[in-house]
Each structure stands twice: as C-alpha cells, then as structure tokens.
C-alpha cells in the first residue's frame, strides 16, 4: 500500500476487530506455490447470504474474503488462504476492491 497513514489505520482497525472476533489472520499462498510456506496475512471473512435471480429471489450462501493489501498486494484467481484447517480458494475479485482491501468470492470445496 502506498499510503502509510491508511496502512496504519488499517492495522489499528484490524487489531480491534480481531479482539472482537470479527477479523482474523491466515496464510496466503499463490496458486503456483501451494506447497510453500506462504505469507501471513490479515483478513475479514464474511459468510453472507445472497439473493440472486431475475424472475424471483433465490437465496444462496457465499463467502467473501477481504485481504489487507499491505500483506498481500496482488492476490490472483486460484490463490489460497488458509485459516486453521479451512482452505479458501480465491475465485473472483469483487469490484469493491480498493487501495486498502482486496475482496474476493471464495470456494471452500464444501
């Protein structure tokens, strides 16, 4: 991240949110280096319900990860993030990505 003030603010917010149980840490691994050690990173995990459909609402679940760009500057499709025993595979970026966070719809293989 190119803005040190924003990076500092992100760190303070994430630390507070972690204490509240809303944020977490994980390990990011690029798709080409899945067997590697990985990079520790801070993340927000949103297990949300989503309504879809043009002719009538259909409800389904999706998981969105928000990864701090200060930790992982440019995640890509197929990269993984591991938190405990759970592995999340990055499927598609969301347009709400900004200088601070990279937001992704993920698959857990469940």
Secondary structure, 3 states (H helix, E strand, C coil): CCCHHHHHHHHHHHHHHHHCCCEEEEEEECHHHCCCCCEEEEEEEEEEEEEECCCCCEEEEEEEEEEECCCCCCCCCCCEEEECCEEEEEEEECCCCCCCEEEEEEECCC
